[in-house]
Amino acid sequence: MSRSAGNCSSSRGKSPDVSAQLPGGGPSSAPLPRGGPRPTPRLSRTELPSDVLELCQRLSDAGYHAWLVGGSVRDSLRAQLDGSNALGSWGGKDWDLATDATPTQVMQVFRRVIPTGIEHGTVTVLIGKQQFEVTTLRTEFGYSDGRRPEQVGFVTSIDEDLARRDFTVNAIAFDPLSEQLIDPFGGLDDLQARRLRAVGEPSQRFAEDGLRVLRAARFVAALEFELDQATAQAIRPSLDTYRQVSAERIAAEWNKTLRARAPSRGFMIMYEHGLLEITAPELAALGTRTHEAGSALSLALRRVDLCPPQLELRLATLLGELDASASRSAELADALLGRLRYANAERKTVGRLIRAQCLPLAPEPSDAGVRRWLRDVGPDLYQSLVVLARTGLDAAGDDVASREPRASLERLERRASEQLAQKAALSLSELALDGKQLMRELELRPGPHVGKMLAALLDAVLDDPALNTREHLLERARAWTP
């Protein structure tokens, strides 16, 4: 956040062309180095949890089939392609299964079953201490609300079930018993090409669920893939369906995007294809504010990428400069997060971070000034503010002009830590004398004058922590005049 780095004004010093470091032109959009070509990935049953194999075997013994589907298959194949996992190994933690058995038949096979979504063919099977979501192969019809199918039909073909899924990399299944990979739509090829492509006709997939256009942006960030051209071209014509998506579902996708290594990839997709105009027009407006380093949006996203992946920190970085005034930015951010149904605690933290983003770096404060700053921002928040300030400096680049602000920031962080270690009183509750004691000792009646007296005592203690004793405070209180 540029206001954090020094003089609290928007960054106008030397900066890299950040627009060239975001999706569409530069290092952030390029696939990461992978150390050369990898052999074709494969999956094996040998490293699967025994409970998964038991579930599949018991369904097979009853005359049915079961397949692993979804993220566990995709992420395991991807990890092998990236070289982070050995061939044949699994990297998934969530084990979702599809079966040609109906929910009733599944409940006949297993004793412990929870009908979690039985109307859509999903039950939860409990084996030992593990829970497995098992869904009957199905097709779906009618999506008038842009979210839920009006009709669900059970089928027996795994290919037919995979055809209803959103993206090819999510439409791969694995039969643990036969060790057969089922990939009717070329998902493995897309994993190898680091490409996100819709299953079948993109406009049809997006019409079925308005959230899918946002999921496309999220997967571009989370998987660090490129968006297939035909899939990208279908986004804007599908925005009417996106408008029907609930705020809670949008926030959930934002959160997943913000936890990616490079959230900028996803948010630039949202911006370029019109999603931000609908969800967050105040954020989209940053794309039209330009300076020598690119647009205000591209610079904000550069900072988000450099920021530690903690939700409130990244939200504050993303929304911290919606306006030239930090206070107004906090108001706009709170309104946006309120529309998206973020929790009050998250909104409060983000607002505090944005309002307090101006750090006392130049001129450097006295020790009393450091204590007052800690009092104003809250000792729980100062390290987060330092992190955001450092992120802003990192985004501006490592040049001569940034060296002194960096040194000042390091000194402020060290001095603040020292004051906290010395347990300096920063609030009324930390004074050695409270209001009741003050009224009793000075025979005072309750009233606003008591609060003013305590505030004056705290102000004196901030100047000189040695005054925070009962005797010194009483002495000053007796001599105090409003």
C-alpha positions in Angstrom: 0.0 0.0 0.0 1.8 3.1 -1.2 0.5 5.4 1.6 2.3 3.1 4.1 5.8 3.9 2.7 6.8 7.2 4.1 4.8 10.3 3.3 1.3 8.7 2.9 0.8 10.0 -0.6 0.3 7.8 -3.7 3.4 6.2 -5.0 4.9 8.3 -7.9 8.6 7.3 -7.6 10.4 4.9 -9.8 8.5 1.7 -10.2 8.6 -1.2 -12.6 6.0 -1.5 -15.3 3.7 -3.6 -13.2 1.2 -4.0 -16.0 3.8 -6.1 -17.7 4.0 -8.4 -14.7 0.3 -9.3 -14.7 -1.7 -11.7 -16.8 -1.6 -10.6 -20.4 2.1 -9.6 -20.6 4.9 -10.7 -18.5 6.5 -12.9 -15.9 3.3 -13.4 -13.8 1.4 -14.8 -16.8 4.2 -17.2 -17.9 4.2 -20.7 -16.5 6.8 -21.3 -13.8 10.0 -23.1 -14.7 9.4 -26.8 -14.2 12.9 -28.2 -14.8 12.3 -29.7 -18.2 9.7 -32.1 -19.7 8.1 -34.6 -17.4 7.0 -38.2 -18.2 3.2 -38.7 -18.7 1.7 -38.8 -15.2 -0.2 -41.8 -14.0 -2.2 -42.7 -10.9 -1.9 -45.8 -8.9 -4.0 -47.5 -6.2 -1.0 -48.4 -4.1 -0.8 -45.0 -2.3 -4.5 -44.5 -1.8 -5.8 -44.6 1.7 -7.1 -48.1 2.6 -10.6 -46.6 3.5 -10.9 -45.4 -0.1 -10.1 -48.8 -1.5 -12.4 -50.5 0.9 -15.3 -48.2 -0.2 -14.7 -48.9 -3.9 -14.3 -52.6 -3.2 -17.5 -52.9 -1.3 -19.4 -51.2 -4.0 -17.8 -53.5 -6.6 -18.7 -56.5 -4.5 -22.3 -55.3 -4.6 -22.2 -55.1 -8.4 -21.5 -51.3 -8.8 -18.6 -49.2 -9.9 -16.9 -46.3 -8.2 -14.5 -43.6 -9.5 -12.4 -40.9 -7.8 -13.3 -37.5 -9.3 -12.6 -33.9 -8.8 -9.7 -32.1 -7.2 -7.9 -35.1 -5.8 -7.4 -36.5 -9.3 -6.6 -33.1 -10.9 -4.2 -32.0 -8.2 -2.4 -35.3 -8.1 -1.8 -35.4 -11.8 -0.8 -31.7 -11.8 1.7 -32.3 -8.9 3.3 -35.1 -11.0 3.6 -32.8 -14.0 5.1 -30.1 -11.9 7.7 -32.5 -10.5 6.6 -32.0 -6.9 5.2 -35.5 -6.6 6.6 -38.8 -7.9 4.8 -40.6 -10.7 1.9 -42.7 -9.4 1.6 -40.7 -6.2 -1.4 -38.8 -4.8 -1.4 -35.3 -3.6 -5.1 -34.9 -2.7 -6.6 -34.8 0.7 -10.3 -34.7 -0.2 -11.6 -37.9 -1.7 -14.8 -37.4 -3.7 -16.3 -40.4 -5.4 -18.8 -41.0 -8.2 -20.8 -44.2 -8.5 -23.4 -45.8 -10.7 -25.2 -46.9 -7.6 -28.2 -44.8 -6.6 -28.3 -43.2 -3.2 -30.7 -45.8 -2.0 -28.3 -48.6 -3.2 -25.3 -46.9 -1.6 -27.2 -46.8 1.7 -28.0 -50.5 1.4 -24.3 -51.3 0.9 -23.0 -49.2 3.9 -24.3 -49.1 7.4 -23.2 -45.6 8.3 -24.5 -43.1 5.7 -25.6 -39.5 6.0 -28.0 -38.3 3.3 -26.3 -34.9 2.9 -27.6 -34.0 -0.6 -29.7 -37.0 -1.5 -32.0 -35.0 -3.8 -29.0 -34.4 -6.0 -27.6 -37.9 -5.6 -25.1 -37.2 -2.9 -24.6 -39.1 0.4 -21.7 -39.1 2.9 -20.3 -42.6 3.7 -18.5 -43.1 7.0 -15.8 -45.6 7.1 -13.8 -45.7 10.3 -13.2 -42.0 11.2 -13.3 -40.9 7.6 -16.1 -39.3 5.7 -16.4 -39.7 1.9 -18.8 -37.8 -0.3 -20.3 -40.3 -2.8 -22.4 -39.0 -5.7 -24.5 -41.0 -8.1 -23.6 -40.4 -11.8 -26.1 -37.9 -13.1 -27.1 -35.5 -15.8 -28.8 -32.2 -15.1 -31.6 -30.3 -16.9 -32.8 -26.7 -16.7 -31.0 -23.9 -15.0 -33.5 -21.0 -14.9 -31.9 -19.5 -11.8 -28.3 -19.8 -13.1 -27.3 -22.1 -10.3 -29.4 -25.2 -9.5 -30.6 -27.7 -12.1 -34.4 -28.0 -12.1 -34.1 -31.8 -12.8 -31.5 -34.3 -12.0 -31.4 -37.7 -13.8 -29.2 -40.6 -12.7 -27.1 -42.3 -15.4 -24.7 -45.3 -15.5 -22.1 -43.8 -17.8 -19.1 -42.0 -16.2 -18.5 -40.2 -19.5 -22.0 -38.7 -19.4 -21.5 -37.6 -15.8 -18.1 -35.9 -16.6 -19.8 -34.1 -19.5 -21.8 -31.9 -17.0 -18.7 -30.6 -15.2 -17.2 -27.2 -15.7 -13.6 -27.5 -16.9 -11.8 -30.3 -18.6 -9.2 -30.5 -15.8 -12.1 -31.2 -13.4 -13.6 -33.8 -15.7 -11.1 -36.6 -15.2 -12.0 -39.8 -13.2 -9.9 -42.7 -11.9 -11.1 -46.2 -11.2 -9.0 -47.4 -8.3 -9.7 -51.1 -8.8 -8.8 -51.2 -12.5 -6.3 -48.3 -12.2 -8.0 -46.8 -15.3 -7.9 -43.1 -16.0 -11.1 -41.8 -17.7 -10.5 -38.6 -19.6 -13.1 -38.1 -22.4 -12.5 -34.3 -22.8 -8.7 -34.0 -22.9 -8.2 -32.8 -19.3 -4.8 -34.4 -19.1 -3.7 -32.6 -22.2 -4.9 -29.4 -20.8 -3.0 -30.1 -17.5 0.1 -30.6 -19.5 -0.5 -27.5 -21.5 -1.3 -25.5 -18.4 -4.6 -24.5 -20.0 -8.1 -24.0 -18.5 -10.8 -25.0 -20.9 -14.5 -25.5 -20.5 -16.0 -28.9 -21.1 -17.8 -28.9 -24.4 -19.5 -25.6 -25.4 -18.3 -22.9 -22.9 -21.4 -20.7 -23.2 -23.6 -23.7 -22.3 -21.4 -24.5 -19.2 -21.5 -20.9 -18.1 -25.3 -20.7 -18.6 -25.8 -23.7 -16.3 -24.1 -22.0 -13.3 -23.3 -18.3 -13.2 -20.5 -18.9 -10.7 -18.5 -20.8 -13.3 -17.1 -17.6 -15.0 -15.7 -16.6 -11.6 -14.4 -20.1 -11.0 -12.6 -19.7 -14.3 -10.8 -16.6 -12.9 -10.1 -18.4 -9.6 -8.6 -21.5 -11.3 -6.4 -19.3 -13.5 -4.9 -18.0 -10.3 -4.9 -21.1 -8.2 -3.5 -23.4 -10.9 -1.4 -20.7 -12.6 -2.9 -21.8 -16.0 -3.8 -19.8 -19.1 -7.4 -19.3 -20.0 -8.4 -21.0 -23.3 -9.4 -18.4 -25.9 -12.9 -19.9 -26.7 -13.6 -20.2 -22.9 -12.5 -16.6 -22.3 -14.7 -15.3 -25.2 -17.8 -16.9 -23.6 -17.5 -15.0 -20.4 -18.9 -11.6 -21.3 -22.0 -13.0 -23.0 -22.6 -15.0 -19.8 -22.6 -12.1 -17.4 -26.4 -11.9 -17.1 -26.2 -15.4 -15.5 -23.3 -14.3 -13.3 -25.5 -11.4 -12.0 -27.7 -14.0 -10.3 -25.0 -15.5 -8.2 -25.3 -14.9 -4.5 -22.8 -12.6 -2.7 -21.8 -15.4 -0.4 -20.7 -17.6 -3.3 -18.8 -14.8 -4.9 -17.0 -14.0 -1.6 -16.0 -17.7 -1.3 -14.4 -17.6 -4.7 -12.6 -14.3 -3.9 -11.2 -15.8 -0.8 -9.8 -18.8 -2.7 -8.4 -16.5 -5.3 -6.7 -14.3 -2.6 -5.0 -17.4 -1.1 -3.4 -18.3 -4.4 0.3 -17.6 -5.0 -0.5 -14.8 -7.5 -4.1 -13.5 -7.0 -3.5 -10.9 -9.7 -4.0 -13.6 -12.4 -7.5 -14.2 -11.2 -8.5 -10.6 -10.6 -7.2 -9.4 -13.9 -9.5 -12.0 -15.6 -12.3 -10.6 -13.5 -11.4 -7.1 -14.7 -10.8 -7.8 -18.3 -14.0 -9.8 -18.8 -16.4 -7.5 -16.8 -16.9 -9.4 -13.6 -15.4 -6.6 -11.4 -17.7 -4.1 -13.1 -20.7 -6.1 -11.7 -19.3 -7.1 -8.3 -16.9 -4.3 -7.3 -17.2 -1.3 -9.6 -15.2 0.8 -7.2 -12.3 -1.7 -7.6 -12.8 -1.9 -11.4 -12.5 1.9 -11.5 -8.8 1.6 -10.5 -8.2 0.2 -14.0 -8.8 3.6 -15.5 -6.5 5.5 -13.1 -3.1 5.5 -14.6 0.4 6.7 -13.7 3.9 6.1 -15.0 3.9 2.5 -13.6 0.6 1.4 -15.2 -2.9 1.5 -13.8 -3.8 1.8 -10.2 -5.4 -1.6 -10.4 -2.3 -3.3 -11.8 -0.2 -1.8 -9.1 -2.6 -2.8 -6.4 -2.5 -6.4 -7.7 1.2 -6.3 -7.8 1.2 -5.5 -4.1 -1.4 -8.3 -3.5 0.9 -10.8 -5.1 3.8 -9.7 -2.8 1.6 -9.7 0.3 1.6 -12.7 2.6 -1.4 -14.9 1.9 -3.5 -13.9 4.9 -7.0 -12.9 4.0 -7.4 -9.6 5.8 -3.9 -8.4 4.7 -4.6 -9.2 1.1 -8.1 -7.6 1.2 -6.6 -4.5 2.8 -3.9 -4.4 0.1 -6.4 -4.9 -2.7 -8.9 -2.3 -1.5 -6.5 0.1 0.3 -6.5 2.8 -2.3 -10.0 3.0 -3.6 -9.8 6.7 -2.9 -7.1 9.3 -2.3 -8.2 9.5 1.3 -7.4 6.5 3.5 -10.6 7.1 5.6 -12.8 7.2 2.4 -11.0 4.1 1.1 -11.9 2.3 4.3 -15.5 3.3 4.0 -15.7 2.1 0.4 -14.0 -1.1 1.2 -16.4 -1.7 4.1 -19.4 -1.1 1.9 -18.0 -3.5 -0.7 -17.2 -6.2 1.8 -20.6 -5.7 3.4 -22.3 -6.3 0.0 -20.3 -9.5 -0.3 -21.4 -10.6 3.2 -18.0 -10.8 4.7 -18.0 -11.4 8.5 -18.0 -8.3 10.7 -14.7 -9.2 12.3 -13.0 -9.4 8.8 -14.5 -6.1 7.7 -13.4 -4.4 10.9 -9.8 -5.6 10.6 -9.6 -4.6 7.0 -11.0 -1.1 7.8 -8.5 -0.6 10.6 -5.6 -1.7 8.3 -6.7 0.7 5.6 -7.3 3.7 8.0 -3.9 3.2 9.7 -1.8 2.5 6.6 0.0 5.9 7.0 3.1 5.0 9.1 5.2 7.6 11.0 8.4 7.2 9.0 9.5 10.7 8.1 10.2 12.5 10.3 10.9 9.7 12.6 8.9 9.9 15.9 10.2 10.2 19.4 9.7 7.3 21.8 6.6 9.0 23.0 5.5 9.3 19.4 6.0 5.6 18.8 3.9 4.8 21.9 1.1 7.2 20.7 1.2 5.5 17.3 0.8 2.1 19.0 -2.0 3.5 21.0 -3.8 4.8 17.9 -3.4 1.7 15.7 -3.6 -0.9 18.4 -0.7 -3.1 19.4 -2.4 -6.1 17.8 -2.2 -4.4 14.4 1.2 -2.8 14.2 3.1 -5.8 12.7 0.5 -6.2 10.0 0.9 -2.5 9.1 4.6 -3.0 8.9 4.1 -6.0 6.6 1.8 -3.9 4.3 4.3 -1.1 4.2 7.1 -3.4 3.3 4.9 -4.9 0.6 4.3 -1.4 -0.8 8.0 -0.8 -0.9 8.7 -4.1 -2.6 6.1 -3.4 -5.2 7.8 0.0 -6.0 11.1 -1.8 -6.7 14.5 -1.9 -5.0 16.1 1.5 -5.9 18.0 4.2 -4.1 14.9 6.1 -3.3 13.4 3.2 -1.4 16.4 2.5 0.8 15.8 5.2 3.4 12.1 4.4 3.8 13.1 0.7 4.2 15.6 1.6 6.9 13.1 3.9 8.6 10.5 1.1 8.5 12.9 -1.4 10.1 13.7 1.1 12.9 10.0 1.8 13.5 9.3 -1.9 13.8 12.2 -2.5 16.2 11.3 0.5 18.4 7.6 -0.6 18.5 8.6 -4.1 19.6 10.9 -2.6 22.3 8.0 -0.5 23.7 5.7 -3.5 23.8 8.4 -5.6 25.4 8.8 -2.9 28.1 5.0 -3.2 28.7 4.5 0.5 28.2 0.9 1.6 29.1 -1.0 2.3 25.8 -4.6 2.3 27.0 -6.7 3.4 30.0 -7.0 -0.2 31.1 -3.2 -0.4 31.5 -3.0 2.6 33.9 -2.0 1.8 37.5 -5.2 3.6 38.6 -8.7 3.1 37.3 -11.8 5.3 37.4 -13.4 3.8 40.5 -10.1 4.2 42.5 -9.7 7.7 41.2 -13.3 8.7 42.3 -12.8 7.0 45.7 -9.4 8.6 46.4 -10.4 12.1 45.3 -14.1 11.8 46.5 -15.3 12.6 43.0 -18.8 12.1 41.6 -19.2 10.1 38.4 -19.3 12.1 35.2 -17.4 13.0 32.0 -14.7 14.8 34.1 -13.5 11.4 35.3 -12.9 10.2 31.8 -11.1 13.5 30.9 -8.9 13.1 33.9 -8.0 9.5 33.0 -7.2 10.6 29.4 -4.9 13.3 30.7 -3.2 10.8 33.0 -2.7 8.4 30.0 -1.3 11.2 27.9 1.3 11.9 30.7 2.2 8.3 30.9 2.7 8.1 27.1 5.2 10.9 27.5 6.9 9.2 30.5 6.1 5.6 31.3 7.8 5.9 34.7 4.7 8.0 35.8 2.5 4.9 35.7 2.4 4.3 39.4 -0.6 4.7 41.7 1.3 7.4 43.7 2.4 9.5 40.7 -1.0 9.3 39.0 -2.9 10.4 42.2 -0.5 13.3 42.6 -1.1 14.4 39.0 -4.8 13.9 39.4 -5.0 16.1 42.5 -3.2 18.8 40.6 -5.2 18.4 37.4 -7.4 21.1 36.1 -9.6 20.7 33.0 
